[in-house]
Amino acid sequence: MRWSQDGQVEYIGRTDFQVKVRGFRIELAEIEQALTEHPDVDSAVVVVREDRADDQRIVAYVIPAGTATPSALDLTALTDHVRGHLPDYMVPTAIVPLTEFPTTTSGKLDRKALPAPDHTETETGRGPRNPTEEVLCRLFADLLGLAEIGIDADFFDRGGHSLLATRLTGRIRNELHVDVKVTTVFRHPTVAQLAVQIEELATSNRPRLRPQLGQMTV
């Protein structure tokens, strides 16, 4: 089943209407409907992928409306559109634009043939400017499965989710010796923003040295 832009349900193969991802029960059809309500989307298919062990991700596949090409779709705008209609845990971690959906010889949707999102691409943008940003860039890239990532890239736009954010805070604690809350990652999702928060936390937690007698200055 898939939703078309005119709001009709098209049955193109068997689908699991409800799945459980990271503890949440999710209706995939609701995500498909939200996507097809966007004027730039003709049709959508949403699946749950586990391309890496213990890392379930909601991935959406969309066909652009009209004569638009897949490369012309604004994926950030589509993600924001879904986020405006559904809870955060239902927002796809990746949206893959296609010219058509793969089908079997009988003409049904071939979900197994849907391509995996490209998590190996290099993220262009500004590079790290200090040691804290260097560590964060490495942690972001490692957790997101990217070769590199710039300091202005959004952790969640690049495929991050609450579970990965929790893992990120643990890695930060181990490597930078600073306790960062998951909510801080959500509020400051780029390397540049998060580095500022970490530096402020490190400064506030640093013990103040009391001058010894005889060494006091005026």
Rosetta constraint file for C-alpha pairs under 8 A:
AtomPair CA 1 CA 9 HARMONIC 6.47 0.50
AtomPair CA 1 CA 10 HARMONIC 5.29 0.50
AtomPair CA 1 CA 11 HARMONIC 3.96 0.50
AtomPair CA 1 CA 12 HARMONIC 5.16 0.50
AtomPair CA 1 CA 13 HARMONIC 5.92 0.50
AtomPair CA 1 CA 14 HARMONIC 6.76 0.50
AtomPair CA 1 CA 15 HARMONIC 6.43 0.50
AtomPair CA 2 CA 9 HARMONIC 5.78 0.50
AtomPair CA 2 CA 10 HARMONIC 5.18 0.50
AtomPair CA 2 CA 11 HARMONIC 6.36 0.50
AtomPair CA 2 CA 12 HARMONIC 6.99 0.50
AtomPair CA 2 CA 29 HARMONIC 7.23 0.50
AtomPair CA 2 CA 32 HARMONIC 6.85 0.50
AtomPair CA 2 CA 43 HARMONIC 6.97 0.50
AtomPair CA 2 CA 44 HARMONIC 6.25 0.50
AtomPair CA 2 CA 45 HARMONIC 5.88 0.50
AtomPair CA 3 CA 7 HARMONIC 6.18 0.50
AtomPair CA 3 CA 8 HARMONIC 5.88 0.50
AtomPair CA 3 CA 9 HARMONIC 4.88 0.50
AtomPair CA 3 CA 10 HARMONIC 6.13 0.50
AtomPair CA 3 CA 29 HARMONIC 7.59 0.50
AtomPair CA 3 CA 32 HARMONIC 6.10 0.50
AtomPair CA 3 CA 33 HARMONIC 5.70 0.50
AtomPair CA 3 CA 36 HARMONIC 6.51 0.50
AtomPair CA 3 CA 43 HARMONIC 5.85 0.50
AtomPair CA 3 CA 44 HARMONIC 6.33 0.50
AtomPair CA 3 CA 45 HARMONIC 7.82 0.50
AtomPair CA 4 CA 8 HARMONIC 5.53 0.50
AtomPair CA 4 CA 9 HARMONIC 6.48 0.50
AtomPair CA 4 CA 10 HARMONIC 6.92 0.50
AtomPair CA 4 CA 36 HARMONIC 6.26 0.50
AtomPair CA 4 CA 42 HARMONIC 5.91 0.50
AtomPair CA 4 CA 43 HARMONIC 4.64 0.50
AtomPair CA 4 CA 44 HARMONIC 7.27 0.50
AtomPair CA 5 CA 36 HARMONIC 5.10 0.50
AtomPair CA 5 CA 37 HARMONIC 6.42 0.50
AtomPair CA 5 CA 39 HARMONIC 7.80 0.50
AtomPair CA 5 CA 41 HARMONIC 6.84 0.50
AtomPair CA 5 CA 42 HARMONIC 4.89 0.50
AtomPair CA 5 CA 43 HARMONIC 5.97 0.50
AtomPair CA 7 CA 33 HARMONIC 7.62 0.50
AtomPair CA 7 CA 36 HARMONIC 7.71 0.50
AtomPair CA 7 CA 37 HARMONIC 7.83 0.50
AtomPair CA 12 CA 107 HARMONIC 7.72 0.50
AtomPair CA 12 CA 108 HARMONIC 5.01 0.50
AtomPair CA 12 CA 109 HARMONIC 5.36 0.50
AtomPair CA 13 CA 108 HARMONIC 5.10 0.50
AtomPair CA 13 CA 109 HARMONIC 5.23 0.50
AtomPair CA 13 CA 110 HARMONIC 7.75 0.50
AtomPair CA 16 CA 28 HARMONIC 7.84 0.50
AtomPair CA 17 CA 27 HARMONIC 5.61 0.50
AtomPair CA 17 CA 28 HARMONIC 6.00 0.50
AtomPair CA 17 CA 29 HARMONIC 6.53 0.50
AtomPair CA 18 CA 25 HARMONIC 6.56 0.50
AtomPair CA 18 CA 26 HARMONIC 5.45 0.50
AtomPair CA 18 CA 27 HARMONIC 4.58 0.50
AtomPair CA 18 CA 28 HARMONIC 6.38 0.50
AtomPair CA 19 CA 25 HARMONIC 5.63 0.50
AtomPair CA 19 CA 26 HARMONIC 5.29 0.50
AtomPair CA 19 CA 27 HARMONIC 6.59 0.50
AtomPair CA 19 CA 28 HARMONIC 7.39 0.50
AtomPair CA 20 CA 24 HARMONIC 5.32 0.50
AtomPair CA 20 CA 25 HARMONIC 4.38 0.50
AtomPair CA 20 CA 26 HARMONIC 5.96 0.50
AtomPair CA 21 CA 25 HARMONIC 6.52 0.50
AtomPair CA 21 CA 26 HARMONIC 7.15 0.50
AtomPair CA 21 CA 56 HARMONIC 6.61 0.50
AtomPair CA 21 CA 57 HARMONIC 7.70 0.50
AtomPair CA 22 CA 56 HARMONIC 7.50 0.50
AtomPair CA 22 CA 163 HARMONIC 7.54 0.50
AtomPair CA 24 CA 89 HARMONIC 7.37 0.50
AtomPair CA 26 CA 90 HARMONIC 6.75 0.50
AtomPair CA 27 CA 31 HARMONIC 7.18 0.50
AtomPair CA 28 CA 32 HARMONIC 6.42 0.50
AtomPair CA 28 CA 46 HARMONIC 5.98 0.50
AtomPair CA 28 CA 47 HARMONIC 7.08 0.50
AtomPair CA 29 CA 33 HARMONIC 6.08 0.50
AtomPair CA 29 CA 46 HARMONIC 7.51 0.50
AtomPair CA 30 CA 34 HARMONIC 6.22 0.50
AtomPair CA 31 CA 35 HARMONIC 6.29 0.50
AtomPair CA 31 CA 46 HARMONIC 7.02 0.50
AtomPair CA 31 CA 82 HARMONIC 7.29 0.50
AtomPair CA 31 CA 86 HARMONIC 7.70 0.50
AtomPair CA 31 CA 90 HARMONIC 6.98 0.50
AtomPair CA 31 CA 91 HARMONIC 7.56 0.50
AtomPair CA 32 CA 36 HARMONIC 6.28 0.50
AtomPair CA 32 CA 43 HARMONIC 7.84 0.50
AtomPair CA 32 CA 44 HARMONIC 5.35 0.50
AtomPair CA 32 CA 45 HARMONIC 5.93 0.50
AtomPair CA 32 CA 46 HARMONIC 6.11 0.50
AtomPair CA 32 CA 60 HARMONIC 7.74 0.50
AtomPair CA 33 CA 37 HARMONIC 6.24 0.50
AtomPair CA 33 CA 44 HARMONIC 7.78 0.50
AtomPair CA 34 CA 38 HARMONIC 7.15 0.50
AtomPair CA 34 CA 81 HARMONIC 7.77 0.50
AtomPair CA 34 CA 82 HARMONIC 5.92 0.50
AtomPair CA 34 CA 85 HARMONIC 6.88 0.50
AtomPair CA 34 CA 86 HARMONIC 7.94 0.50
AtomPair CA 35 CA 41 HARMONIC 6.71 0.50
AtomPair CA 35 CA 43 HARMONIC 7.80 0.50
AtomPair CA 35 CA 44 HARMONIC 6.58 0.50
AtomPair CA 35 CA 62 HARMONIC 7.97 0.50
AtomPair CA 35 CA 78 HARMONIC 7.04 0.50
AtomPair CA 35 CA 81 HARMONIC 7.56 0.50
AtomPair CA 35 CA 82 HARMONIC 6.44 0.50
AtomPair CA 36 CA 41 HARMONIC 5.26 0.50
AtomPair CA 36 CA 42 HARMONIC 6.03 0.50
AtomPair CA 36 CA 43 HARMONIC 5.60 0.50
AtomPair CA 36 CA 44 HARMONIC 6.31 0.50
AtomPair CA 37 CA 41 HARMONIC 7.37 0.50
AtomPair CA 38 CA 78 HARMONIC 7.35 0.50
AtomPair CA 38 CA 81 HARMONIC 7.31 0.50
AtomPair CA 39 CA 65 HARMONIC 7.18 0.50
AtomPair CA 40 CA 64 HARMONIC 5.70 0.50
AtomPair CA 40 CA 65 HARMONIC 5.14 0.50
AtomPair CA 40 CA 66 HARMONIC 7.99 0.50
AtomPair CA 40 CA 73 HARMONIC 7.21 0.50
AtomPair CA 41 CA 62 HARMONIC 6.55 0.50
AtomPair CA 41 CA 63 HARMONIC 6.00 0.50
AtomPair CA 41 CA 64 HARMONIC 4.52 0.50
AtomPair CA 41 CA 65 HARMONIC 4.80 0.50
AtomPair CA 42 CA 62 HARMONIC 7.37 0.50
AtomPair CA 42 CA 63 HARMONIC 5.57 0.50
AtomPair CA 42 CA 64 HARMONIC 5.26 0.50
AtomPair CA 42 CA 65 HARMONIC 4.25 0.50
AtomPair CA 42 CA 66 HARMONIC 7.46 0.50
AtomPair CA 43 CA 62 HARMONIC 5.79 0.50
AtomPair CA 43 CA 63 HARMONIC 5.44 0.50
AtomPair CA 43 CA 64 HARMONIC 7.33 0.50
AtomPair CA 43 CA 65 HARMONIC 7.80 0.50
AtomPair CA 44 CA 60 HARMONIC 6.86 0.50
AtomPair CA 44 CA 61 HARMONIC 5.57 0.50
AtomPair CA 44 CA 62 HARMONIC 4.38 0.50
AtomPair CA 44 CA 63 HARMONIC 6.44 0.50
AtomPair CA 45 CA 60 HARMONIC 5.81 0.50
AtomPair CA 45 CA 61 HARMONIC 5.17 0.50
AtomPair CA 45 CA 62 HARMONIC 6.50 0.50
AtomPair CA 46 CA 58 HARMONIC 7.02 0.50
AtomPair CA 46 CA 59 HARMONIC 5.76 0.50
AtomPair CA 46 CA 60 HARMONIC 4.31 0.50
AtomPair CA 46 CA 61 HARMONIC 6.15 0.50
AtomPair CA 47 CA 58 HARMONIC 5.96 0.50
AtomPair CA 47 CA 59 HARMONIC 5.54 0.50
AtomPair CA 47 CA 60 HARMONIC 6.48 0.50
AtomPair CA 47 CA 111 HARMONIC 8.00 0.50
AtomPair CA 48 CA 56 HARMONIC 6.48 0.50
AtomPair CA 48 CA 57 HARMONIC 5.54 0.50
AtomPair CA 48 CA 58 HARMONIC 4.61 0.50
AtomPair CA 48 CA 59 HARMONIC 6.05 0.50
AtomPair CA 49 CA 56 HARMONIC 5.66 0.50
AtomPair CA 49 CA 57 HARMONIC 5.31 0.50
AtomPair CA 49 CA 58 HARMONIC 6.42 0.50
AtomPair CA 49 CA 59 HARMONIC 6.79 0.50
AtomPair CA 50 CA 54 HARMONIC 7.07 0.50
AtomPair CA 50 CA 55 HARMONIC 5.58 0.50
AtomPair CA 50 CA 56 HARMONIC 4.61 0.50
AtomPair CA 50 CA 57 HARMONIC 6.33 0.50
AtomPair CA 51 CA 55 HARMONIC 7.25 0.50
AtomPair CA 51 CA 56 HARMONIC 7.68 0.50
AtomPair CA 51 CA 116 HARMONIC 7.60 0.50
AtomPair CA 52 CA 56 HARMONIC 7.78 0.50
AtomPair CA 57 CA 92 HARMONIC 7.31 0.50
AtomPair CA 57 CA 93 HARMONIC 6.21 0.50
AtomPair CA 58 CA 90 HARMONIC 7.60 0.50
AtomPair CA 58 CA 91 HARMONIC 7.40 0.50
AtomPair CA 58 CA 92 HARMONIC 4.74 0.50
AtomPair CA 58 CA 93 HARMONIC 5.75 0.50
AtomPair CA 58 CA 94 HARMONIC 7.08 0.50
AtomPair CA 59 CA 92 HARMONIC 5.24 0.50
AtomPair CA 59 CA 93 HARMONIC 6.05 0.50
AtomPair CA 59 CA 94 HARMONIC 5.05 0.50
AtomPair CA 59 CA 95 HARMONIC 5.91 0.50
AtomPair CA 59 CA 96 HARMONIC 7.50 0.50
AtomPair CA 59 CA 117 HARMONIC 7.83 0.50
AtomPair CA 60 CA 92 HARMONIC 6.14 0.50
AtomPair CA 60 CA 94 HARMONIC 6.35 0.50
AtomPair CA 60 CA 95 HARMONIC 4.69 0.50
AtomPair CA 60 CA 96 HARMONIC 6.11 0.50
AtomPair CA 61 CA 95 HARMONIC 5.77 0.50
AtomPair CA 61 CA 96 HARMONIC 4.74 0.50
AtomPair CA 61 CA 97 HARMONIC 5.72 0.50
AtomPair CA 61 CA 98 HARMONIC 6.76 0.50
AtomPair CA 62 CA 95 HARMONIC 7.20 0.50
AtomPair CA 62 CA 96 HARMONIC 6.31 0.50
AtomPair CA 62 CA 97 HARMONIC 4.89 0.50
AtomPair CA 62 CA 98 HARMONIC 5.99 0.50
AtomPair CA 63 CA 70 HARMONIC 6.96 0.50
AtomPair CA 63 CA 97 HARMONIC 5.86 0.50
AtomPair CA 63 CA 98 HARMONIC 5.26 0.50
AtomPair CA 63 CA 99 HARMONIC 5.71 0.50
AtomPair CA 63 CA 100 HARMONIC 6.35 0.50
AtomPair CA 63 CA 101 HARMONIC 7.92 0.50
AtomPair CA 64 CA 68 HARMONIC 5.83 0.50
AtomPair CA 64 CA 69 HARMONIC 6.54 0.50
AtomPair CA 64 CA 70 HARMONIC 6.10 0.50
AtomPair CA 64 CA 73 HARMONIC 6.98 0.50
AtomPair CA 64 CA 97 HARMONIC 7.25 0.50
AtomPair CA 64 CA 98 HARMONIC 7.66 0.50
AtomPair CA 64 CA 99 HARMONIC 7.45 0.50
AtomPair CA 68 CA 72 HARMONIC 6.41 0.50
AtomPair CA 68 CA 73 HARMONIC 7.69 0.50
AtomPair CA 69 CA 73 HARMONIC 7.21 0.50
AtomPair CA 69 CA 99 HARMONIC 7.30 0.50
AtomPair CA 70 CA 97 HARMONIC 4.99 0.50
AtomPair CA 70 CA 98 HARMONIC 5.70 0.50
AtomPair CA 70 CA 99 HARMONIC 6.38 0.50
AtomPair CA 71 CA 97 HARMONIC 7.29 0.50
AtomPair CA 73 CA 97 HARMONIC 7.40 0.50
AtomPair CA 74 CA 78 HARMONIC 6.45 0.50
AtomPair CA 75 CA 79 HARMONIC 6.15 0.50
AtomPair CA 75 CA 95 HARMONIC 6.63 0.50
AtomPair CA 76 CA 80 HARMONIC 6.17 0.50
AtomPair CA 76 CA 157 HARMONIC 7.32 0.50
AtomPair CA 77 CA 81 HARMONIC 6.05 0.50
AtomPair CA 78 CA 82 HARMONIC 6.36 0.50
AtomPair CA 79 CA 83 HARMONIC 6.15 0.50
AtomPair CA 79 CA 91 HARMONIC 6.96 0.50
AtomPair CA 79 CA 92 HARMONIC 7.27 0.50
AtomPair CA 79 CA 95 HARMONIC 7.77 0.50
AtomPair CA 79 CA 157 HARMONIC 7.94 0.50
AtomPair CA 80 CA 84 HARMONIC 6.12 0.50
AtomPair CA 81 CA 85 HARMONIC 6.70 0.50
AtomPair CA 82 CA 86 HARMONIC 5.92 0.50
AtomPair CA 82 CA 91 HARMONIC 6.15 0.50
AtomPair CA 83 CA 87 HARMONIC 6.52 0.50
AtomPair CA 83 CA 88 HARMONIC 6.16 0.50
AtomPair CA 83 CA 91 HARMONIC 5.91 0.50
AtomPair CA 86 CA 90 HARMONIC 6.24 0.50
AtomPair CA 86 CA 91 HARMONIC 6.98 0.50
AtomPair CA 87 CA 91 HARMONIC 6.95 0.50
AtomPair CA 89 CA 161 HARMONIC 7.93 0.50
AtomPair CA 93 CA 156 HARMONIC 7.12 0.50
AtomPair CA 93 CA 157 HARMONIC 6.92 0.50
AtomPair CA 93 CA 158 HARMONIC 7.19 0.50
AtomPair CA 93 CA 159 HARMONIC 4.40 0.50
AtomPair CA 93 CA 160 HARMONIC 6.57 0.50
AtomPair CA 93 CA 161 HARMONIC 7.19 0.50
AtomPair CA 94 CA 117 HARMONIC 6.74 0.50
AtomPair CA 94 CA 157 HARMONIC 7.74 0.50
AtomPair CA 94 CA 158 HARMONIC 7.41 0.50
AtomPair CA 94 CA 159 HARMONIC 5.92 0.50
AtomPair CA 95 CA 117 HARMONIC 7.81 0.50
AtomPair CA 96 CA 117 HARMONIC 6.55 0.50
AtomPair CA 101 CA 109 HARMONIC 6.85 0.50
AtomPair CA 101 CA 110 HARMONIC 7.79 0.50
AtomPair CA 101 CA 114 HARMONIC 7.42 0.50
AtomPair CA 102 CA 109 HARMONIC 6.06 0.50
AtomPair CA 102 CA 110 HARMONIC 5.47 0.50
AtomPair CA 102 CA 111 HARMONIC 7.45 0.50
AtomPair CA 102 CA 113 HARMONIC 6.19 0.50
AtomPair CA 102 CA 114 HARMONIC 6.57 0.50
AtomPair CA 103 CA 107 HARMONIC 5.28 0.50
AtomPair CA 103 CA 108 HARMONIC 5.09 0.50
AtomPair CA 103 CA 109 HARMONIC 4.39 0.50
AtomPair CA 103 CA 110 HARMONIC 4.61 0.50
AtomPair CA 103 CA 113 HARMONIC 7.98 0.50
AtomPair CA 104 CA 108 HARMONIC 5.33 0.50
AtomPair CA 104 CA 109 HARMONIC 6.30 0.50
AtomPair CA 104 CA 110 HARMONIC 5.44 0.50
AtomPair CA 110 CA 114 HARMONIC 7.04 0.50
AtomPair CA 119 CA 144 HARMONIC 7.14 0.50
AtomPair CA 119 CA 145 HARMONIC 5.50 0.50
AtomPair CA 119 CA 146 HARMONIC 5.46 0.50
AtomPair CA 120 CA 145 HARMONIC 6.20 0.50
AtomPair CA 120 CA 146 HARMONIC 4.76 0.50
AtomPair CA 120 CA 147 HARMONIC 5.71 0.50
AtomPair CA 121 CA 146 HARMONIC 6.00 0.50
AtomPair CA 121 CA 147 HARMONIC 6.20 0.50
AtomPair CA 121 CA 148 HARMONIC 7.78 0.50
AtomPair CA 122 CA 146 HARMONIC 6.30 0.50
AtomPair CA 122 CA 147 HARMONIC 5.18 0.50
AtomPair CA 122 CA 148 HARMONIC 5.05 0.50
AtomPair CA 122 CA 149 HARMONIC 6.51 0.50
AtomPair CA 123 CA 146 HARMONIC 7.51 0.50
AtomPair CA 123 CA 147 HARMONIC 7.56 0.50
AtomPair CA 123 CA 148 HARMONIC 5.59 0.50
AtomPair CA 123 CA 149 HARMONIC 4.50 0.50
AtomPair CA 123 CA 150 HARMONIC 5.94 0.50
AtomPair CA 123 CA 153 HARMONIC 7.71 0.50
AtomPair CA 124 CA 148 HARMONIC 7.87 0.50
AtomPair CA 124 CA 149 HARMONIC 6.63 0.50
AtomPair CA 124 CA 150 HARMONIC 5.88 0.50
AtomPair CA 125 CA 149 HARMONIC 7.56 0.50
AtomPair CA 125 CA 150 HARMONIC 4.78 0.50
AtomPair CA 125 CA 151 HARMONIC 7.08 0.50
AtomPair CA 125 CA 152 HARMONIC 6.91 0.50
AtomPair CA 125 CA 153 HARMONIC 7.76 0.50
AtomPair CA 126 CA 150 HARMONIC 5.19 0.50
AtomPair CA 126 CA 151 HARMONIC 5.80 0.50
AtomPair CA 126 CA 152 HARMONIC 6.87 0.50
AtomPair CA 127 CA 149 HARMONIC 7.85 0.50
AtomPair CA 127 CA 150 HARMONIC 5.30 0.50
AtomPair CA 127 CA 151 HARMONIC 5.96 0.50
AtomPair CA 128 CA 133 HARMONIC 4.99 0.50
AtomPair CA 128 CA 134 HARMONIC 5.18 0.50
AtomPair CA 128 CA 137 HARMONIC 7.08 0.50
AtomPair CA 128 CA 150 HARMONIC 7.26 0.50
AtomPair CA 128 CA 151 HARMONIC 6.14 0.50
AtomPair CA 129 CA 133 HARMONIC 6.37 0.50
AtomPair CA 129 CA 134 HARMONIC 7.31 0.50
AtomPair CA 130 CA 134 HARMONIC 6.28 0.50
AtomPair CA 131 CA 135 HARMONIC 6.35 0.50
AtomPair CA 132 CA 136 HARMONIC 6.27 0.50
AtomPair CA 132 CA 176 HARMONIC 7.81 0.50
AtomPair CA 132 CA 195 HARMONIC 6.07 0.50
AtomPair CA 132 CA 199 HARMONIC 7.91 0.50
AtomPair CA 133 CA 137 HARMONIC 5.92 0.50
AtomPair CA 133 CA 151 HARMONIC 7.17 0.50
AtomPair CA 133 CA 191 HARMONIC 6.15 0.50
AtomPair CA 133 CA 192 HARMONIC 6.74 0.50
AtomPair CA 133 CA 195 HARMONIC 5.91 0.50
AtomPair CA 134 CA 138 HARMONIC 6.36 0.50
AtomPair CA 135 CA 139 HARMONIC 6.24 0.50
AtomPair CA 136 CA 140 HARMONIC 5.93 0.50
AtomPair CA 136 CA 172 HARMONIC 7.81 0.50
AtomPair CA 136 CA 191 HARMONIC 5.97 0.50
AtomPair CA 136 CA 195 HARMONIC 7.44 0.50
AtomPair CA 137 CA 141 HARMONIC 6.08 0.50
AtomPair CA 137 CA 148 HARMONIC 7.29 0.50
AtomPair CA 137 CA 149 HARMONIC 5.97 0.50
AtomPair CA 137 CA 150 HARMONIC 6.90 0.50
AtomPair CA 137 CA 151 HARMONIC 6.74 0.50
AtomPair CA 137 CA 191 HARMONIC 6.42 0.50
AtomPair CA 138 CA 142 HARMONIC 6.06 0.50
AtomPair CA 138 CA 148 HARMONIC 7.42 0.50
AtomPair CA 138 CA 149 HARMONIC 7.88 0.50
AtomPair CA 139 CA 143 HARMONIC 6.12 0.50
AtomPair CA 139 CA 168 HARMONIC 7.05 0.50
AtomPair CA 139 CA 171 HARMONIC 7.40 0.50
AtomPair CA 140 CA 144 HARMONIC 6.00 0.50
AtomPair CA 140 CA 149 HARMONIC 7.13 0.50
AtomPair CA 140 CA 155 HARMONIC 7.06 0.50
AtomPair CA 140 CA 168 HARMONIC 7.59 0.50
AtomPair CA 140 CA 191 HARMONIC 7.93 0.50
AtomPair CA 141 CA 145 HARMONIC 5.75 0.50
AtomPair CA 141 CA 146 HARMONIC 4.67 0.50
AtomPair CA 141 CA 147 HARMONIC 6.18 0.50
AtomPair CA 141 CA 148 HARMONIC 5.49 0.50
AtomPair CA 141 CA 149 HARMONIC 5.78 0.50
AtomPair CA 142 CA 146 HARMONIC 6.39 0.50
AtomPair CA 142 CA 147 HARMONIC 7.80 0.50
AtomPair CA 143 CA 164 HARMONIC 6.82 0.50
AtomPair CA 143 CA 168 HARMONIC 7.45 0.50
AtomPair CA 144 CA 158 HARMONIC 7.08 0.50
AtomPair CA 144 CA 159 HARMONIC 6.36 0.50
AtomPair CA 144 CA 160 HARMONIC 6.46 0.50
AtomPair CA 149 CA 153 HARMONIC 6.78 0.50
AtomPair CA 150 CA 191 HARMONIC 7.60 0.50
AtomPair CA 151 CA 190 HARMONIC 6.14 0.50
AtomPair CA 151 CA 191 HARMONIC 4.58 0.50
AtomPair CA 151 CA 192 HARMONIC 5.08 0.50
AtomPair CA 152 CA 190 HARMONIC 5.39 0.50
AtomPair CA 152 CA 191 HARMONIC 6.33 0.50
AtomPair CA 152 CA 192 HARMONIC 6.12 0.50
AtomPair CA 153 CA 157 HARMONIC 7.69 0.50
AtomPair CA 153 CA 158 HARMONIC 7.36 0.50
AtomPair CA 153 CA 190 HARMONIC 5.52 0.50
AtomPair CA 153 CA 191 HARMONIC 7.26 0.50
AtomPair CA 154 CA 158 HARMONIC 6.24 0.50
AtomPair CA 154 CA 189 HARMONIC 5.30 0.50
AtomPair CA 154 CA 190 HARMONIC 4.81 0.50
AtomPair CA 154 CA 191 HARMONIC 7.94 0.50
AtomPair CA 155 CA 159 HARMONIC 6.80 0.50
AtomPair CA 155 CA 160 HARMONIC 5.35 0.50
AtomPair CA 155 CA 189 HARMONIC 5.26 0.50
AtomPair CA 155 CA 190 HARMONIC 5.95 0.50
AtomPair CA 156 CA 160 HARMONIC 4.13 0.50
AtomPair CA 156 CA 161 HARMONIC 5.98 0.50
AtomPair CA 156 CA 189 HARMONIC 6.98 0.50
AtomPair CA 160 CA 164 HARMONIC 5.89 0.50
AtomPair CA 160 CA 165 HARMONIC 6.83 0.50
AtomPair CA 161 CA 165 HARMONIC 6.05 0.50
AtomPair CA 162 CA 166 HARMONIC 6.21 0.50
AtomPair CA 162 CA 182 HARMONIC 7.70 0.50
AtomPair CA 163 CA 167 HARMONIC 6.41 0.50
AtomPair CA 164 CA 168 HARMONIC 6.05 0.50
AtomPair CA 165 CA 169 HARMONIC 6.35 0.50
AtomPair CA 165 CA 182 HARMONIC 6.09 0.50
AtomPair CA 165 CA 185 HARMONIC 6.72 0.50
AtomPair CA 166 CA 170 HARMONIC 6.52 0.50
AtomPair CA 166 CA 182 HARMONIC 5.91 0.50
AtomPair CA 167 CA 171 HARMONIC 6.31 0.50
AtomPair CA 168 CA 172 HARMONIC 6.12 0.50
AtomPair CA 169 CA 173 HARMONIC 6.14 0.50
AtomPair CA 169 CA 179 HARMONIC 7.16 0.50
AtomPair CA 169 CA 180 HARMONIC 5.69 0.50
AtomPair CA 169 CA 181 HARMONIC 6.74 0.50
AtomPair CA 169 CA 182 HARMONIC 6.58 0.50
AtomPair CA 170 CA 174 HARMONIC 6.32 0.50
AtomPair CA 171 CA 175 HARMONIC 6.10 0.50
AtomPair CA 172 CA 176 HARMONIC 5.32 0.50
AtomPair CA 172 CA 177 HARMONIC 6.74 0.50
AtomPair CA 172 CA 178 HARMONIC 6.58 0.50
AtomPair CA 172 CA 179 HARMONIC 7.40 0.50
AtomPair CA 172 CA 180 HARMONIC 7.41 0.50
AtomPair CA 173 CA 177 HARMONIC 4.57 0.50
AtomPair CA 173 CA 178 HARMONIC 4.96 0.50
AtomPair CA 173 CA 179 HARMONIC 5.42 0.50
AtomPair CA 173 CA 180 HARMONIC 7.28 0.50
AtomPair CA 174 CA 178 HARMONIC 7.96 0.50
AtomPair CA 178 CA 198 HARMONIC 6.87 0.50
AtomPair CA 178 CA 201 HARMONIC 7.02 0.50
AtomPair CA 178 CA 202 HARMONIC 6.42 0.50
AtomPair CA 180 CA 184 HARMONIC 6.59 0.50
AtomPair CA 180 CA 185 HARMONIC 7.74 0.50
AtomPair CA 180 CA 198 HARMONIC 7.34 0.50
AtomPair CA 181 CA 185 HARMONIC 6.93 0.50
AtomPair CA 182 CA 186 HARMONIC 6.57 0.50
AtomPair CA 183 CA 187 HARMONIC 6.23 0.50
AtomPair CA 184 CA 188 HARMONIC 5.88 0.50
AtomPair CA 184 CA 189 HARMONIC 7.94 0.50
AtomPair CA 184 CA 194 HARMONIC 7.70 0.50
AtomPair CA 185 CA 189 HARMONIC 5.11 0.50
AtomPair CA 185 CA 194 HARMONIC 6.80 0.50
AtomPair CA 188 CA 193 HARMONIC 5.19 0.50
AtomPair CA 188 CA 194 HARMONIC 5.30 0.50
AtomPair CA 189 CA 193 HARMONIC 6.76 0.50
AtomPair CA 189 CA 194 HARMONIC 6.52 0.50
AtomPair CA 190 CA 194 HARMONIC 5.99 0.50
AtomPair CA 191 CA 195 HARMONIC 5.83 0.50
AtomPair CA 192 CA 196 HARMONIC 6.65 0.50
AtomPair CA 193 CA 197 HARMONIC 6.76 0.50
AtomPair CA 194 CA 198 HARMONIC 6.23 0.50
AtomPair CA 195 CA 199 HARMONIC 6.13 0.50
AtomPair CA 196 CA 200 HARMONIC 6.25 0.50
AtomPair CA 197 CA 201 HARMONIC 6.18 0.50
AtomPair CA 198 CA 202 HARMONIC 6.04 0.50
AtomPair CA 199 CA 203 HARMONIC 6.13 0.50
AtomPair CA 200 CA 204 HARMONIC 6.16 0.50
AtomPair CA 201 CA 205 HARMONIC 6.07 0.50
AtomPair CA 202 CA 206 HARMONIC 6.11 0.50
AtomPair CA 211 CA 215 HARMONIC 6.03 0.50
AtomPair CA 211 CA 216 HARMONIC 5.74 0.50
AtomPair CA 212 CA 216 HARMONIC 6.62 0.50
